[in-house]
Amino acid sequence: MKTCPNCKGEVDEKALVCPFCGTLLQNHMEITRSLSDTDFEEVIARFGTAHFSRMNLILQVRGASKTYVFDAETITELILGRLDPDTGESPEVDLQDCGAVEKGVSRRHAAVVKRDNSLHLVDRGSPNGTYLNGQRLIANQPRVLRDGDEVRLGHLVLVVSFEKLSPLGIDRL
């Protein structure tokens, strides 16, 4: 049993909501860590291409050896986030092993979506924000994703690149 922080009622250990007062009950490790200093960098204009044909989308985690590669042609929506400890669900870009909890990454922090033959970045209402080249995104409003962009989720930075598929392998754009 555990105690509800709101009404002090005794609640089952696995309960997610207090049956007495309706308060959401979550373990502190399951909640996205709120950071007070996420708006710290200047906006940097980048002018890489946004259109692709036969390209891979490469997301490289800055300061880590983790790289995610996706065929840009087949993307409809890629969720960027971390493992949900309650459900065991993992997003397509699971940043759990890159210090996501400590860096303020939400479970479903942002998404890369395909629209009009280009990829867009969309913040999914994350408390610590999604930044594209230093500019905070407005939740649920897509912004074009370009080669060379930097995406920041809380304090975790991903470097974006498109690599053209060639008959001999991948050529950097």
C-alpha positions as CSV (number, residue, x, y, z in Angstrom):
1,M,0.0,0.0,0.0
2,K,1.0,3.6,-0.5
3,T,-0.4,6.9,0.6
4,C,-2.0,9.4,-1.7
5,P,-0.1,12.7,-1.5
6,N,-3.3,14.7,-1.8
7,C,-5.9,13.1,0.5
8,K,-3.6,10.8,2.5
9,G,-5.8,7.8,1.8
10,E,-4.2,4.3,1.7
11,V,-4.0,3.2,-2.0
12,D,-2.9,0.0,-3.7
13,E,0.8,0.1,-4.6
14,K,0.0,-0.4,-8.4
15,A,-2.8,2.2,-8.6
16,L,-2.2,5.0,-11.1
17,V,-5.1,7.2,-9.8
18,C,-6.3,7.6,-6.2
19,P,-9.8,6.0,-6.0
20,F,-10.7,8.5,-3.2
21,C,-9.8,11.9,-4.7
22,G,-8.8,11.2,-8.3
23,T,-5.2,12.4,-7.9
24,L,-2.7,11.0,-10.5
25,L,-0.2,8.7,-8.7
26,Q,3.1,8.2,-10.5
27,N,6.5,7.1,-9.5
28,H,9.0,10.0,-9.7
29,M,11.1,8.1,-12.3
30,E,8.1,7.7,-14.6
31,I,7.4,11.4,-14.7
32,T,9.4,13.5,-17.1
33,R,11.9,15.5,-15.1
34,S,11.1,19.2,-15.4
35,L,14.1,21.3,-16.3
36,S,14.2,25.0,-15.6
37,D,17.0,25.9,-18.0
38,T,16.1,24.5,-21.4
39,D,15.8,27.9,-23.2
40,F,19.6,28.7,-23.2
41,E,20.9,28.7,-26.8
42,E,20.7,31.2,-29.6
43,V,18.7,30.4,-32.8
44,I,20.9,29.3,-35.6
45,A,19.7,29.4,-39.2
46,R,20.5,26.3,-41.2
47,F,19.9,26.0,-44.9
48,G,20.2,22.3,-45.7
49,T,17.8,20.6,-48.1
50,A,14.4,19.5,-46.9
51,H,13.4,17.5,-49.9
52,F,14.6,14.0,-50.6
53,S,14.4,11.1,-53.0
54,R,15.9,7.7,-52.1
55,M,17.4,9.1,-48.9
56,N,18.0,7.8,-45.4
57,L,17.2,10.0,-42.4
58,I,20.1,9.8,-39.9
59,L,19.7,11.0,-36.3
60,Q,22.9,11.1,-34.4
61,V,22.8,11.7,-30.6
62,R,25.4,14.3,-29.7
63,G,27.9,13.1,-27.2
64,A,27.0,9.4,-27.6
65,S,27.7,6.7,-30.2
66,K,24.0,6.1,-30.8
67,T,22.8,6.6,-34.3
68,Y,19.3,6.0,-35.8
69,V,18.8,5.3,-39.5
70,F,15.5,5.3,-41.3
71,D,14.5,5.1,-44.9
72,A,12.9,8.6,-45.4
73,E,10.6,7.3,-48.2
74,T,8.8,5.0,-45.7
75,I,8.4,7.4,-42.8
76,T,4.8,8.4,-41.9
77,E,5.5,9.2,-38.3
78,L,8.5,8.5,-36.0
79,I,8.1,9.1,-32.3
80,L,11.1,10.5,-30.5
81,G,11.1,9.7,-26.7
82,R,11.9,7.0,-24.2
83,L,10.6,3.7,-22.9
84,D,7.3,3.9,-21.0
85,P,7.9,1.9,-17.8
86,D,4.2,1.4,-17.2
87,T,3.3,-0.2,-20.5
88,G,6.7,-1.3,-21.7
89,E,6.1,0.6,-25.0
90,S,9.1,1.9,-26.8
91,P,9.0,4.7,-29.4
92,E,10.7,4.2,-32.8
93,V,13.6,6.5,-31.5
94,D,14.0,5.3,-28.0
95,L,16.5,7.6,-26.2
96,Q,16.3,5.8,-22.9
97,D,20.0,4.5,-23.1
98,C,21.2,8.1,-23.9
99,G,20.3,9.5,-20.5
100,A,16.8,10.6,-21.6
101,V,15.2,10.7,-18.1
102,E,18.0,12.9,-16.7
103,K,18.0,15.1,-19.8
104,G,14.2,15.8,-19.6
105,V,13.0,13.7,-22.5
106,S,9.3,12.7,-22.4
107,R,8.0,9.3,-23.3
108,R,6.4,10.7,-26.5
109,H,8.4,13.9,-26.7
110,A,8.3,14.8,-30.4
111,A,7.6,13.2,-33.8
112,V,9.1,13.3,-37.3
113,V,6.2,13.3,-39.8
114,K,6.2,13.2,-43.6
115,R,4.2,15.9,-45.4
116,D,4.3,17.1,-49.0
117,N,7.5,15.0,-49.7
118,S,9.4,16.6,-46.9
119,L,9.9,15.7,-43.2
120,H,8.6,17.9,-40.4
121,L,9.4,18.0,-36.7
122,V,6.5,18.2,-34.3
123,D,6.6,18.8,-30.5
124,R,4.0,16.6,-28.8
125,G,3.4,18.9,-25.9
126,S,6.5,18.0,-23.9
127,P,7.1,19.9,-20.7
128,N,10.8,20.6,-21.4
129,G,10.2,21.6,-25.0
130,T,11.5,20.6,-28.4
131,Y,14.0,23.0,-30.1
132,L,14.9,23.1,-33.7
133,N,18.3,24.9,-34.2
134,G,17.8,26.7,-30.9
135,Q,14.2,27.8,-31.5
136,R,11.5,26.3,-29.2
137,L,8.7,24.8,-31.2
138,I,5.0,25.4,-30.5
139,A,3.3,22.2,-29.6
140,N,1.7,20.3,-32.4
141,Q,2.8,22.8,-35.1
142,P,5.1,21.1,-37.7
143,R,8.4,22.7,-38.7
144,V,10.4,21.5,-41.8
145,L,13.4,19.3,-40.9
146,R,16.5,19.9,-43.0
147,D,19.9,18.3,-43.5
148,G,22.3,19.6,-40.8
149,D,19.5,20.7,-38.3
150,E,20.0,20.2,-34.6
151,V,17.0,19.0,-32.6
152,R,17.0,19.3,-28.9
153,L,14.6,17.4,-26.6
154,G,15.1,18.9,-23.1
155,H,18.9,18.7,-22.9
156,L,19.4,15.9,-25.4
157,V,20.6,16.9,-28.8
158,L,20.1,15.0,-32.1
159,V,22.0,16.0,-35.3
160,V,19.9,15.5,-38.4
161,S,21.3,14.4,-41.8
162,F,20.0,13.0,-45.0
163,E,22.1,10.5,-46.8
164,K,21.5,9.6,-50.4
165,L,21.2,5.9,-51.2
166,S,23.5,4.9,-54.1
167,P,24.0,1.5,-55.7
168,L,27.2,1.1,-53.7
169,G,25.8,2.2,-50.4
170,I,25.1,5.5,-48.7
171,D,26.6,8.8,-49.9
172,R,26.5,11.8,-47.6
173,L,24.4,14.6,-49.0
